[in-house]
Amino acid sequence: MEDKLDFLVYCIENYKNAKSLKGKEALDIFNSYRVFEYINASYEALHTTGREYIIEDLSIYINARQKVDLKVVH
């Protein structure tokens, strides 16, 4: 369990730094688009990859969620 928590922190910190976000901005994005749930569900695969892959994967996931949410609004 502690490994997963450490990995969640690792993911949000690296995403925040890569996207030049403040901590609250990154946390809001992760909460709004259910990124923590995605990371938990994908932990076995994601934790074996590198930082760049993780950031890219999370970016793709967030962009897809944003598109879905926009379709729901319209």
CHARMM internal coordinates of N, CA and C (Angstrom, degrees):
IC EDIT
DIST 1 N 1 CA 1.4551
DIST 1 CA 1 C 1.5286
ANGL 1 N 1 CA 1 C 110.81
DIST 1 C 2 N 1.3184
ANGL 1 CA 1 C 2 N 116.34
DIHE 1 N 1 CA 1 C 2 N -42.60
DIST 2 N 2 CA 1.4637
ANGL 1 C 2 N 2 CA 119.98
DIHE 1 CA 1 C 2 N 2 CA 179.73
DIST 2 CA 2 C 1.5216
ANGL 2 N 2 CA 2 C 111.07
DIHE 1 C 2 N 2 CA 2 C -64.18
DIST 2 C 3 N 1.3301
ANGL 2 CA 2 C 3 N 116.77
DIHE 2 N 2 CA 2 C 3 N -34.36
DIST 3 N 3 CA 1.4625
ANGL 2 C 3 N 3 CA 120.61
DIHE 2 CA 2 C 3 N 3 CA 177.65
DIST 3 CA 3 C 1.5249
ANGL 3 N 3 CA 3 C 110.81
DIHE 2 C 3 N 3 CA 3 C -61.68
DIST 3 C 4 N 1.3289
ANGL 3 CA 3 C 4 N 116.81
DIHE 3 N 3 CA 3 C 4 N -42.10
DIST 4 N 4 CA 1.4586
ANGL 3 C 4 N 4 CA 120.44
DIHE 3 CA 3 C 4 N 4 CA 179.68
DIST 4 CA 4 C 1.5222
ANGL 4 N 4 CA 4 C 110.92
DIHE 3 C 4 N 4 CA 4 C -66.19
DIST 4 C 5 N 1.3164
ANGL 4 CA 4 C 5 N 117.16
DIHE 4 N 4 CA 4 C 5 N -40.87
DIST 5 N 5 CA 1.4621
ANGL 4 C 5 N 5 CA 120.73
DIHE 4 CA 4 C 5 N 5 CA 178.58
DIST 5 CA 5 C 1.5236
ANGL 5 N 5 CA 5 C 110.21
DIHE 4 C 5 N 5 CA 5 C -63.45
DIST 5 C 6 N 1.3160
ANGL 5 CA 5 C 6 N 116.97
DIHE 5 N 5 CA 5 C 6 N -44.68
DIST 6 N 6 CA 1.4656
ANGL 5 C 6 N 6 CA 120.79
DIHE 5 CA 5 C 6 N 6 CA 176.90
DIST 6 CA 6 C 1.5253
ANGL 6 N 6 CA 6 C 110.46
DIHE 5 C 6 N 6 CA 6 C -59.31
DIST 6 C 7 N 1.3128
ANGL 6 CA 6 C 7 N 116.28
DIHE 6 N 6 CA 6 C 7 N -39.99
DIST 7 N 7 CA 1.4671
ANGL 6 C 7 N 7 CA 120.60
DIHE 6 CA 6 C 7 N 7 CA -179.54
DIST 7 CA 7 C 1.5264
ANGL 7 N 7 CA 7 C 111.10
DIHE 6 C 7 N 7 CA 7 C -68.02
DIST 7 C 8 N 1.3332
ANGL 7 CA 7 C 8 N 117.84
DIHE 7 N 7 CA 7 C 8 N -39.34
DIST 8 N 8 CA 1.4667
ANGL 7 C 8 N 8 CA 120.76
DIHE 7 CA 7 C 8 N 8 CA 176.42
DIST 8 CA 8 C 1.5211
ANGL 8 N 8 CA 8 C 110.82
DIHE 7 C 8 N 8 CA 8 C -59.86
DIST 8 C 9 N 1.3221
ANGL 8 CA 8 C 9 N 116.36
DIHE 8 N 8 CA 8 C 9 N -44.07
DIST 9 N 9 CA 1.4654
ANGL 8 C 9 N 9 CA 121.08
DIHE 8 CA 8 C 9 N 9 CA 178.11
DIST 9 CA 9 C 1.5278
ANGL 9 N 9 CA 9 C 109.95
DIHE 8 C 9 N 9 CA 9 C -63.52
DIST 9 C 10 N 1.3177
ANGL 9 CA 9 C 10 N 116.51
DIHE 9 N 9 CA 9 C 10 N -44.18
DIST 10 N 10 CA 1.4646
ANGL 9 C 10 N 10 CA 121.87
DIHE 9 CA 9 C 10 N 10 CA 177.74
DIST 10 CA 10 C 1.5326
ANGL 10 N 10 CA 10 C 110.41
DIHE 9 C 10 N 10 CA 10 C -56.72
DIST 10 C 11 N 1.3243
ANGL 10 CA 10 C 11 N 116.67
DIHE 10 N 10 CA 10 C 11 N -45.63
DIST 11 N 11 CA 1.4635
ANGL 10 C 11 N 11 CA 121.23
DIHE 10 CA 10 C 11 N 11 CA -178.29
DIST 11 CA 11 C 1.5178
ANGL 11 N 11 CA 11 C 111.67
DIHE 10 C 11 N 11 CA 11 C -64.11
DIST 11 C 12 N 1.3168
ANGL 11 CA 11 C 12 N 117.49
DIHE 11 N 11 CA 11 C 12 N -48.25
DIST 12 N 12 CA 1.4646
ANGL 11 C 12 N 12 CA 119.41
DIHE 11 CA 11 C 12 N 12 CA -176.69
DIST 12 CA 12 C 1.5227
ANGL 12 N 12 CA 12 C 110.65
DIHE 11 C 12 N 12 CA 12 C -67.78
DIST 12 C 13 N 1.3002
ANGL 12 CA 12 C 13 N 117.81
DIHE 12 N 12 CA 12 C 13 N -38.36
DIST 13 N 13 CA 1.4699
ANGL 12 C 13 N 13 CA 120.51
DIHE 12 CA 12 C 13 N 13 CA 179.22
DIST 13 CA 13 C 1.5251
ANGL 13 N 13 CA 13 C 111.30
DIHE 12 C 13 N 13 CA 13 C -65.00
DIST 13 C 14 N 1.3189
ANGL 13 CA 13 C 14 N 116.58
DIHE 13 N 13 CA 13 C 14 N -44.80
DIST 14 N 14 CA 1.4607
ANGL 13 C 14 N 14 CA 119.60
DIHE 13 CA 13 C 14 N 14 CA -179.31
DIST 14 CA 14 C 1.5233
ANGL 14 N 14 CA 14 C 111.54
DIHE 13 C 14 N 14 CA 14 C -68.94
DIST 14 C 15 N 1.3275
ANGL 14 CA 14 C 15 N 117.35
DIHE 14 N 14 CA 14 C 15 N -38.90
DIST 15 N 15 CA 1.4670
ANGL 14 C 15 N 15 CA 120.84
DIHE 14 CA 14 C 15 N 15 CA 177.38
DIST 15 CA 15 C 1.5302
ANGL 15 N 15 CA 15 C 109.50
DIHE 14 C 15 N 15 CA 15 C -64.17
DIST 15 C 16 N 1.3094
ANGL 15 CA 15 C 16 N 116.51
DIHE 15 N 15 CA 15 C 16 N -45.91
DIST 16 N 16 CA 1.4699
ANGL 15 C 16 N 16 CA 122.07
DIHE 15 CA 15 C 16 N 16 CA 179.13
DIST 16 CA 16 C 1.5225
ANGL 16 N 16 CA 16 C 110.75
DIHE 15 C 16 N 16 CA 16 C -57.20
DIST 16 C 17 N 1.2942
ANGL 16 CA 16 C 17 N 117.12
DIHE 16 N 16 CA 16 C 17 N -47.81
DIST 17 N 17 CA 1.4652
ANGL 16 C 17 N 17 CA 121.02
DIHE 16 CA 16 C 17 N 17 CA -179.13
DIST 17 CA 17 C 1.5281
ANGL 17 N 17 CA 17 C 111.99
DIHE 16 C 17 N 17 CA 17 C -66.91
DIST 17 C 18 N 1.3199
ANGL 17 CA 17 C 18 N 116.99
DIHE 17 N 17 CA 17 C 18 N -41.46
DIST 18 N 18 CA 1.4663
ANGL 17 C 18 N 18 CA 120.86
DIHE 17 CA 17 C 18 N 18 CA -178.99
DIST 18 CA 18 C 1.5260
ANGL 18 N 18 CA 18 C 111.74
DIHE 17 C 18 N 18 CA 18 C -65.29
DIST 18 C 19 N 1.3174
ANGL 18 CA 18 C 19 N 116.78
DIHE 18 N 18 CA 18 C 19 N -33.56
DIST 19 N 19 CA 1.4708
ANGL 18 C 19 N 19 CA 121.72
DIHE 18 CA 18 C 19 N 19 CA -177.07
DIST 19 CA 19 C 1.5249
ANGL 19 N 19 CA 19 C 112.39
DIHE 18 C 19 N 19 CA 19 C -98.79
DIST 19 C 20 N 1.3198
ANGL 19 CA 19 C 20 N 117.43
DIHE 19 N 19 CA 19 C 20 N 5.47
DIST 20 N 20 CA 1.4729
ANGL 19 C 20 N 20 CA 123.59
DIHE 19 CA 19 C 20 N 20 CA -179.46
DIST 20 CA 20 C 1.5312
ANGL 20 N 20 CA 20 C 111.74
DIHE 19 C 20 N 20 CA 20 C 53.28
DIST 20 C 21 N 1.3211
ANGL 20 CA 20 C 21 N 114.99
DIHE 20 N 20 CA 20 C 21 N 48.69
DIST 21 N 21 CA 1.4565
ANGL 20 C 21 N 21 CA 121.44
DIHE 20 CA 20 C 21 N 21 CA -179.99
DIST 21 CA 21 C 1.5219
ANGL 21 N 21 CA 21 C 110.30
DIHE 20 C 21 N 21 CA 21 C -104.72
DIST 21 C 22 N 1.3167
ANGL 21 CA 21 C 22 N 115.12
DIHE 21 N 21 CA 21 C 22 N 158.76
DIST 22 N 22 CA 1.4616
ANGL 21 C 22 N 22 CA 120.27
DIHE 21 CA 21 C 22 N 22 CA 170.21
DIST 22 CA 22 C 1.5159
ANGL 22 N 22 CA 22 C 107.00
DIHE 21 C 22 N 22 CA 22 C -82.67
DIST 22 C 23 N 1.3131
ANGL 22 CA 22 C 23 N 116.46
DIHE 22 N 22 CA 22 C 23 N 160.80
DIST 23 N 23 CA 1.4568
ANGL 22 C 23 N 23 CA 120.89
DIHE 22 CA 22 C 23 N 23 CA -178.02
DIST 23 CA 23 C 1.5194
ANGL 23 N 23 CA 23 C 112.80
DIHE 22 C 23 N 23 CA 23 C -55.35
DIST 23 C 24 N 1.3204
ANGL 23 CA 23 C 24 N 117.08
DIHE 23 N 23 CA 23 C 24 N -45.56
DIST 24 N 24 CA 1.4731
ANGL 23 C 24 N 24 CA 121.24
DIHE 23 CA 23 C 24 N 24 CA -179.14
DIST 24 CA 24 C 1.5164
ANGL 24 N 24 CA 24 C 111.08
DIHE 23 C 24 N 24 CA 24 C -63.62
DIST 24 C 25 N 1.3325
ANGL 24 CA 24 C 25 N 117.53
DIHE 24 N 24 CA 24 C 25 N -38.63
DIST 25 N 25 CA 1.4738
ANGL 24 C 25 N 25 CA 120.91
DIHE 24 CA 24 C 25 N 25 CA 178.62
DIST 25 CA 25 C 1.5390
ANGL 25 N 25 CA 25 C 110.43
DIHE 24 C 25 N 25 CA 25 C -62.44
DIST 25 C 26 N 1.3157
ANGL 25 CA 25 C 26 N 115.92
DIHE 25 N 25 CA 25 C 26 N -46.65
DIST 26 N 26 CA 1.4672
ANGL 25 C 26 N 26 CA 120.15
DIHE 25 CA 25 C 26 N 26 CA 179.92
DIST 26 CA 26 C 1.5275
ANGL 26 N 26 CA 26 C 110.30
DIHE 25 C 26 N 26 CA 26 C -64.21
DIST 26 C 27 N 1.3103
ANGL 26 CA 26 C 27 N 117.30
DIHE 26 N 26 CA 26 C 27 N -42.77
DIST 27 N 27 CA 1.4554
ANGL 26 C 27 N 27 CA 121.08
DIHE 26 CA 26 C 27 N 27 CA 179.00
DIST 27 CA 27 C 1.5222
ANGL 27 N 27 CA 27 C 111.41
DIHE 26 C 27 N 27 CA 27 C -62.68
DIST 27 C 28 N 1.3263
ANGL 27 CA 27 C 28 N 117.16
DIHE 27 N 27 CA 27 C 28 N -41.22
DIST 28 N 28 CA 1.4683
ANGL 27 C 28 N 28 CA 120.82
DIHE 27 CA 27 C 28 N 28 CA 177.50
DIST 28 CA 28 C 1.5275
ANGL 28 N 28 CA 28 C 111.42
DIHE 27 C 28 N 28 CA 28 C -61.86
DIST 28 C 29 N 1.3307
ANGL 28 CA 28 C 29 N 116.72
DIHE 28 N 28 CA 28 C 29 N -42.36
DIST 29 N 29 CA 1.4697
ANGL 28 C 29 N 29 CA 121.22
DIHE 28 CA 28 C 29 N 29 CA 178.09
DIST 29 CA 29 C 1.5294
ANGL 29 N 29 CA 29 C 109.70
DIHE 28 C 29 N 29 CA 29 C -63.06
DIST 29 C 30 N 1.3259
ANGL 29 CA 29 C 30 N 116.83
DIHE 29 N 29 CA 29 C 30 N -47.46
DIST 30 N 30 CA 1.4668
ANGL 29 C 30 N 30 CA 120.55
DIHE 29 CA 29 C 30 N 30 CA -178.24
DIST 30 CA 30 C 1.5258
ANGL 30 N 30 CA 30 C 110.85
DIHE 29 C 30 N 30 CA 30 C -62.17
DIST 30 C 31 N 1.3181
ANGL 30 CA 30 C 31 N 116.77
DIHE 30 N 30 CA 30 C 31 N -38.67
DIST 31 N 31 CA 1.4694
ANGL 30 C 31 N 31 CA 119.90
DIHE 30 CA 30 C 31 N 31 CA 179.16
DIST 31 CA 31 C 1.5287
ANGL 31 N 31 CA 31 C 111.44
DIHE 30 C 31 N 31 CA 31 C -73.52
DIST 31 C 32 N 1.3179
ANGL 31 CA 31 C 32 N 117.52
DIHE 31 N 31 CA 31 C 32 N -43.91
DIST 32 N 32 CA 1.4668
ANGL 31 C 32 N 32 CA 121.27
DIHE 31 CA 31 C 32 N 32 CA -177.54
DIST 32 CA 32 C 1.5187
ANGL 32 N 32 CA 32 C 112.72
DIHE 31 C 32 N 32 CA 32 C -62.20
DIST 32 C 33 N 1.3085
ANGL 32 CA 32 C 33 N 117.26
DIHE 32 N 32 CA 32 C 33 N -38.08
DIST 33 N 33 CA 1.4579
ANGL 32 C 33 N 33 CA 121.49
DIHE 32 CA 32 C 33 N 33 CA -174.99
DIST 33 CA 33 C 1.5272
ANGL 33 N 33 CA 33 C 112.95
DIHE 32 C 33 N 33 CA 33 C -106.39
DIST 33 C 34 N 1.3038
ANGL 33 CA 33 C 34 N 116.50
DIHE 33 N 33 CA 33 C 34 N 14.82
DIST 34 N 34 CA 1.4623
ANGL 33 C 34 N 34 CA 123.08
DIHE 33 CA 33 C 34 N 34 CA 175.00
DIST 34 CA 34 C 1.5336
ANGL 34 N 34 CA 34 C 112.78
DIHE 33 C 34 N 34 CA 34 C 55.69
DIST 34 C 35 N 1.3269
ANGL 34 CA 34 C 35 N 114.94
DIHE 34 N 34 CA 34 C 35 N 41.34
DIST 35 N 35 CA 1.4653
ANGL 34 C 35 N 35 CA 120.70
DIHE 34 CA 34 C 35 N 35 CA -177.83
DIST 35 CA 35 C 1.5228
ANGL 35 N 35 CA 35 C 111.26
DIHE 34 C 35 N 35 CA 35 C -69.52
DIST 35 C 36 N 1.3346
ANGL 35 CA 35 C 36 N 117.80
DIHE 35 N 35 CA 35 C 36 N -34.95
DIST 36 N 36 CA 1.4613
ANGL 35 C 36 N 36 CA 119.59
DIHE 35 CA 35 C 36 N 36 CA 178.88
DIST 36 CA 36 C 1.5276
ANGL 36 N 36 CA 36 C 110.79
DIHE 35 C 36 N 36 CA 36 C -61.75
DIST 36 C 37 N 1.3348
ANGL 36 CA 36 C 37 N 116.48
DIHE 36 N 36 CA 36 C 37 N -39.72
DIST 37 N 37 CA 1.4591
ANGL 36 C 37 N 37 CA 120.29
DIHE 36 CA 36 C 37 N 37 CA 178.25
DIST 37 CA 37 C 1.5305
ANGL 37 N 37 CA 37 C 110.37
DIHE 36 C 37 N 37 CA 37 C -65.08
DIST 37 C 38 N 1.3399
ANGL 37 CA 37 C 38 N 115.48
DIHE 37 N 37 CA 37 C 38 N -40.59
DIST 38 N 38 CA 1.4667
ANGL 37 C 38 N 38 CA 120.18
DIHE 37 CA 37 C 38 N 38 CA 177.85
DIST 38 CA 38 C 1.5326
ANGL 38 N 38 CA 38 C 110.90
DIHE 37 C 38 N 38 CA 38 C -61.90
DIST 38 C 39 N 1.3119
ANGL 38 CA 38 C 39 N 116.36
DIHE 38 N 38 CA 38 C 39 N -45.05
DIST 39 N 39 CA 1.4702
ANGL 38 C 39 N 39 CA 120.12
DIHE 38 CA 38 C 39 N 39 CA -179.82
DIST 39 CA 39 C 1.5205
ANGL 39 N 39 CA 39 C 110.04
DIHE 38 C 39 N 39 CA 39 C -63.02
DIST 39 C 40 N 1.3237
ANGL 39 CA 39 C 40 N 117.34
DIHE 39 N 39 CA 39 C 40 N -44.43
DIST 40 N 40 CA 1.4662
ANGL 39 C 40 N 40 CA 120.13
DIHE 39 CA 39 C 40 N 40 CA 178.32
DIST 40 CA 40 C 1.5177
ANGL 40 N 40 CA 40 C 111.32
DIHE 39 C 40 N 40 CA 40 C -59.67
DIST 40 C 41 N 1.3236
ANGL 40 CA 40 C 41 N 116.90
DIHE 40 N 40 CA 40 C 41 N -43.62
DIST 41 N 41 CA 1.4617
ANGL 40 C 41 N 41 CA 120.96
DIHE 40 CA 40 C 41 N 41 CA -179.03
DIST 41 CA 41 C 1.5301
ANGL 41 N 41 CA 41 C 111.75
DIHE 40 C 41 N 41 CA 41 C -68.36
DIST 41 C 42 N 1.3193
ANGL 41 CA 41 C 42 N 117.12
DIHE 41 N 41 CA 41 C 42 N -29.65
DIST 42 N 42 CA 1.4671
ANGL 41 C 42 N 42 CA 122.34
DIHE 41 CA 41 C 42 N 42 CA -176.22
DIST 42 CA 42 C 1.5245
ANGL 42 N 42 CA 42 C 112.79
DIHE 41 C 42 N 42 CA 42 C -104.60
DIST 42 C 43 N 1.3118
ANGL 42 CA 42 C 43 N 116.67
DIHE 42 N 42 CA 42 C 43 N 10.38
DIST 43 N 43 CA 1.4676
ANGL 42 C 43 N 43 CA 121.25
DIHE 42 CA 42 C 43 N 43 CA -173.56
DIST 43 CA 43 C 1.5246
ANGL 43 N 43 CA 43 C 113.10
DIHE 42 C 43 N 43 CA 43 C -52.40
DIST 43 C 44 N 1.3229
ANGL 43 CA 43 C 44 N 116.78
DIHE 43 N 43 CA 43 C 44 N -47.78
DIST 44 N 44 CA 1.4704
ANGL 43 C 44 N 44 CA 119.67
DIHE 43 CA 43 C 44 N 44 CA -175.44
DIST 44 CA 44 C 1.5223
ANGL 44 N 44 CA 44 C 112.09
DIHE 43 C 44 N 44 CA 44 C -57.07
DIST 44 C 45 N 1.3134
ANGL 44 CA 44 C 45 N 117.18
DIHE 44 N 44 CA 44 C 45 N -38.36
DIST 45 N 45 CA 1.4658
ANGL 44 C 45 N 45 CA 120.59
DIHE 44 CA 44 C 45 N 45 CA 179.62
DIST 45 CA 45 C 1.5212
ANGL 45 N 45 CA 45 C 111.67
DIHE 44 C 45 N 45 CA 45 C -82.96
DIST 45 C 46 N 1.3330
ANGL 45 CA 45 C 46 N 116.96
DIHE 45 N 45 CA 45 C 46 N -44.98
DIST 46 N 46 CA 1.4665
ANGL 45 C 46 N 46 CA 120.37
DIHE 45 CA 45 C 46 N 46 CA -173.51
DIST 46 CA 46 C 1.5232
ANGL 46 N 46 CA 46 C 113.75
DIHE 45 C 46 N 46 CA 46 C -67.11
DIST 46 C 47 N 1.3138
ANGL 46 CA 46 C 47 N 117.88
DIHE 46 N 46 CA 46 C 47 N -39.00
DIST 47 N 47 CA 1.4649
ANGL 46 C 47 N 47 CA 118.66
DIHE 46 CA 46 C 47 N 47 CA -173.45
DIST 47 CA 47 C 1.5250
ANGL 47 N 47 CA 47 C 113.29
DIHE 46 C 47 N 47 CA 47 C -69.80
DIST 47 C 48 N 1.3229
ANGL 47 CA 47 C 48 N 116.55
DIHE 47 N 47 CA 47 C 48 N -8.89
DIST 48 N 48 CA 1.4663
ANGL 47 C 48 N 48 CA 119.67
DIHE 47 CA 47 C 48 N 48 CA 178.19
DIST 48 CA 48 C 1.5299
ANGL 48 N 48 CA 48 C 112.37
DIHE 47 C 48 N 48 CA 48 C -96.22
DIST 48 C 49 N 1.3427
ANGL 48 CA 48 C 49 N 116.55
DIHE 48 N 48 CA 48 C 49 N 0.78
DIST 49 N 49 CA 1.4635
ANGL 48 C 49 N 49 CA 120.51
DIHE 48 CA 48 C 49 N 49 CA -177.26
DIST 49 CA 49 C 1.5275
ANGL 49 N 49 CA 49 C 110.45
DIHE 48 C 49 N 49 CA 49 C -102.56
DIST 49 C 50 N 1.3073
ANGL 49 CA 49 C 50 N 115.74
DIHE 49 N 49 CA 49 C 50 N 176.87
DIST 50 N 50 CA 1.4574
ANGL 49 C 50 N 50 CA 121.34
DIHE 49 CA 49 C 50 N 50 CA -179.51
DIST 50 CA 50 C 1.5163
ANGL 50 N 50 CA 50 C 113.12
DIHE 49 C 50 N 50 CA 50 C -90.46
DIST 50 C 51 N 1.3112
ANGL 50 CA 50 C 51 N 115.08
DIHE 50 N 50 CA 50 C 51 N 168.80
DIST 51 N 51 CA 1.4569
ANGL 50 C 51 N 51 CA 122.52
DIHE 50 CA 50 C 51 N 51 CA -177.47
DIST 51 CA 51 C 1.5182
ANGL 51 N 51 CA 51 C 112.41
DIHE 50 C 51 N 51 CA 51 C -56.48
DIST 51 C 52 N 1.3218
ANGL 51 CA 51 C 52 N 117.96
DIHE 51 N 51 CA 51 C 52 N -46.14
DIST 52 N 52 CA 1.4665
ANGL 51 C 52 N 52 CA 121.36
DIHE 51 CA 51 C 52 N 52 CA -177.86
DIST 52 CA 52 C 1.5242
ANGL 52 N 52 CA 52 C 111.29
DIHE 51 C 52 N 52 CA 52 C -62.69
DIST 52 C 53 N 1.3201
ANGL 52 CA 52 C 53 N 115.81
DIHE 52 N 52 CA 52 C 53 N -41.68
DIST 53 N 53 CA 1.4646
ANGL 52 C 53 N 53 CA 119.88
DIHE 52 CA 52 C 53 N 53 CA 179.11
DIST 53 CA 53 C 1.5275
ANGL 53 N 53 CA 53 C 110.32
DIHE 52 C 53 N 53 CA 53 C -63.86
DIST 53 C 54 N 1.3099
ANGL 53 CA 53 C 54 N 116.56
DIHE 53 N 53 CA 53 C 54 N -43.66
DIST 54 N 54 CA 1.4637
ANGL 53 C 54 N 54 CA 120.79
DIHE 53 CA 53 C 54 N 54 CA -179.34
DIST 54 CA 54 C 1.5239
ANGL 54 N 54 CA 54 C 110.57
DIHE 53 C 54 N 54 CA 54 C -61.54
DIST 54 C 55 N 1.3192
ANGL 54 CA 54 C 55 N 117.28
DIHE 54 N 54 CA 54 C 55 N -46.16
DIST 55 N 55 CA 1.4689
ANGL 54 C 55 N 55 CA 120.69
DIHE 54 CA 54 C 55 N 55 CA 179.46
DIST 55 CA 55 C 1.5203
ANGL 55 N 55 CA 55 C 110.54
DIHE 54 C 55 N 55 CA 55 C -61.74
DIST 55 C 56 N 1.3133
ANGL 55 CA 55 C 56 N 117.08
DIHE 55 N 55 CA 55 C 56 N -44.22
DIST 56 N 56 CA 1.4614
ANGL 55 C 56 N 56 CA 120.94
DIHE 55 CA 55 C 56 N 56 CA 178.91
DIST 56 CA 56 C 1.5266
ANGL 56 N 56 CA 56 C 111.17
DIHE 55 C 56 N 56 CA 56 C -63.85
DIST 56 C 57 N 1.3218
ANGL 56 CA 56 C 57 N 117.16
DIHE 56 N 56 CA 56 C 57 N -43.94
DIST 57 N 57 CA 1.4540
ANGL 56 C 57 N 57 CA 121.59
DIHE 56 CA 56 C 57 N 57 CA 179.78
DIST 57 CA 57 C 1.5331
ANGL 57 N 57 CA 57 C 110.79
DIHE 56 C 57 N 57 CA 57 C -62.70
DIST 57 C 58 N 1.3168
ANGL 57 CA 57 C 58 N 116.89
DIHE 57 N 57 CA 57 C 58 N -44.42
DIST 58 N 58 CA 1.4649
ANGL 57 C 58 N 58 CA 120.19
DIHE 57 CA 57 C 58 N 58 CA 178.86
DIST 58 CA 58 C 1.5244
ANGL 58 N 58 CA 58 C 111.04
DIHE 57 C 58 N 58 CA 58 C -65.81
DIST 58 C 59 N 1.3131
ANGL 58 CA 58 C 59 N 117.10
DIHE 58 N 58 CA 58 C 59 N -37.50
DIST 59 N 59 CA 1.4692
ANGL 58 C 59 N 59 CA 120.87
DIHE 58 CA 58 C 59 N 59 CA 177.93
DIST 59 CA 59 C 1.5268
ANGL 59 N 59 CA 59 C 110.71
DIHE 58 C 59 N 59 CA 59 C -63.33
DIST 59 C 60 N 1.3163
ANGL 59 CA 59 C 60 N 116.93
DIHE 59 N 59 CA 59 C 60 N -43.86
DIST 60 N 60 CA 1.4640
ANGL 59 C 60 N 60 CA 121.12
DIHE 59 CA 59 C 60 N 60 CA 178.25
DIST 60 CA 60 C 1.5295
ANGL 60 N 60 CA 60 C 109.90
DIHE 59 C 60 N 60 CA 60 C -62.29
DIST 60 C 61 N 1.3175
ANGL 60 CA 60 C 61 N 116.43
DIHE 60 N 60 CA 60 C 61 N -44.83
DIST 61 N 61 CA 1.4641
ANGL 60 C 61 N 61 CA 120.70
DIHE 60 CA 60 C 61 N 61 CA 179.78
DIST 61 CA 61 C 1.5337
ANGL 61 N 61 CA 61 C 111.06
DIHE 60 C 61 N 61 CA 61 C -61.92
DIST 61 C 62 N 1.3171
ANGL 61 CA 61 C 62 N 117.08
DIHE 61 N 61 CA 61 C 62 N -47.28
DIST 62 N 62 CA 1.4700
ANGL 61 C 62 N 62 CA 121.29
DIHE 61 CA 61 C 62 N 62 CA -179.42
DIST 62 CA 62 C 1.5251
ANGL 62 N 62 CA 62 C 110.50
DIHE 61 C 62 N 62 CA 62 C -62.88
DIST 62 C 63 N 1.3168
ANGL 62 CA 62 C 63 N 117.94
DIHE 62 N 62 CA 62 C 63 N -43.96
DIST 63 N 63 CA 1.4728
ANGL 62 C 63 N 63 CA 120.86
DIHE 62 CA 62 C 63 N 63 CA 178.30
DIST 63 CA 63 C 1.5224
ANGL 63 N 63 CA 63 C 111.40
DIHE 62 C 63 N 63 CA 63 C -60.83
DIST 63 C 64 N 1.3202
ANGL 63 CA 63 C 64 N 116.79
DIHE 63 N 63 CA 63 C 64 N -40.76
DIST 64 N 64 CA 1.4705
ANGL 63 C 64 N 64 CA 120.56
DIHE 63 CA 63 C 64 N 64 CA 178.40
DIST 64 CA 64 C 1.5268
ANGL 64 N 64 CA 64 C 110.61
DIHE 63 C 64 N 64 CA 64 C -65.18
DIST 64 C 65 N 1.3142
ANGL 64 CA 64 C 65 N 117.31
DIHE 64 N 64 CA 64 C 65 N -42.22
DIST 65 N 65 CA 1.4756
ANGL 64 C 65 N 65 CA 120.90
DIHE 64 CA 64 C 65 N 65 CA 178.81
DIST 65 CA 65 C 1.5342
ANGL 65 N 65 CA 65 C 110.39
DIHE 64 C 65 N 65 CA 65 C -64.63
DIST 65 C 66 N 1.3256
ANGL 65 CA 65 C 66 N 116.55
DIHE 65 N 65 CA 65 C 66 N -38.95
DIST 66 N 66 CA 1.4680
ANGL 65 C 66 N 66 CA 119.85
DIHE 65 CA 65 C 66 N 66 CA 178.55
DIST 66 CA 66 C 1.5225
ANGL 66 N 66 CA 66 C 110.20
DIHE 65 C 66 N 66 CA 66 C -61.99
DIST 66 C 67 N 1.3148
ANGL 66 CA 66 C 67 N 117.80
DIHE 66 N 66 CA 66 C 67 N -42.65
DIST 67 N 67 CA 1.4691
ANGL 66 C 67 N 67 CA 121.49
DIHE 66 CA 66 C 67 N 67 CA 179.11
DIST 67 CA 67 C 1.5222
ANGL 67 N 67 CA 67 C 111.13
DIHE 66 C 67 N 67 CA 67 C -64.00
DIST 67 C 68 N 1.3154
ANGL 67 CA 67 C 68 N 117.06
DIHE 67 N 67 CA 67 C 68 N -41.95
DIST 68 N 68 CA 1.4634
ANGL 67 C 68 N 68 CA 120.98
DIHE 67 CA 67 C 68 N 68 CA 178.26
DIST 68 CA 68 C 1.5292
ANGL 68 N 68 CA 68 C 109.59
DIHE 67 C 68 N 68 CA 68 C -62.88
DIST 68 C 69 N 1.3120
ANGL 68 CA 68 C 69 N 116.72
DIHE 68 N 68 CA 68 C 69 N -45.15
DIST 69 N 69 CA 1.4667
ANGL 68 C 69 N 69 CA 120.11
DIHE 68 CA 68 C 69 N 69 CA -179.55
DIST 69 CA 69 C 1.5278
ANGL 69 N 69 CA 69 C 111.77
DIHE 68 C 69 N 69 CA 69 C -64.00
DIST 69 C 70 N 1.3347
ANGL 69 CA 69 C 70 N 117.19
DIHE 69 N 69 CA 69 C 70 N -35.76
DIST 70 N 70 CA 1.4593
ANGL 69 C 70 N 70 CA 120.10
DIHE 69 CA 69 C 70 N 70 CA 177.77
DIST 70 CA 70 C 1.5216
ANGL 70 N 70 CA 70 C 111.38
DIHE 69 C 70 N 70 CA 70 C -66.14
DIST 70 C 71 N 1.3210
ANGL 70 CA 70 C 71 N 116.86
DIHE 70 N 70 CA 70 C 71 N -38.36
DIST 71 N 71 CA 1.4618
ANGL 70 C 71 N 71 CA 120.85
DIHE 70 CA 70 C 71 N 71 CA 178.50
DIST 71 CA 71 C 1.5237
ANGL 71 N 71 CA 71 C 111.19
DIHE 70 C 71 N 71 CA 71 C -65.90
DIST 71 C 72 N 1.3165
ANGL 71 CA 71 C 72 N 116.28
DIHE 71 N 71 CA 71 C 72 N -35.91
DIST 72 N 72 CA 1.4625
ANGL 71 C 72 N 72 CA 120.73
DIHE 71 CA 71 C 72 N 72 CA 179.45
DIST 72 CA 72 C 1.5176
ANGL 72 N 72 CA 72 C 110.13
DIHE 71 C 72 N 72 CA 72 C -67.35
DIST 72 C 73 N 1.3288
ANGL 72 CA 72 C 73 N 117.45
DIHE 72 N 72 CA 72 C 73 N -38.03
DIST 73 N 73 CA 1.4618
ANGL 72 C 73 N 73 CA 122.26
DIHE 72 CA 72 C 73 N 73 CA -179.43
DIST 73 CA 73 C 1.5188
ANGL 73 N 73 CA 73 C 110.86
DIHE 72 C 73 N 73 CA 73 C -69.09
DIST 73 C 74 N 1.3323
ANGL 73 CA 73 C 74 N 117.27
DIHE 73 N 73 CA 73 C 74 N -38.49
DIST 74 N 74 CA 1.4722
ANGL 73 C 74 N 74 CA 120.71
DIHE 73 CA 73 C 74 N 74 CA -175.64
DIST 74 CA 74 C 1.4581
ANGL 74 N 74 CA 74 C 110.15
DIHE 73 C 74 N 74 CA 74 C -86.20
END
COOR INIT
IC SEED 1 N 1 CA 1 C
IC BUILD
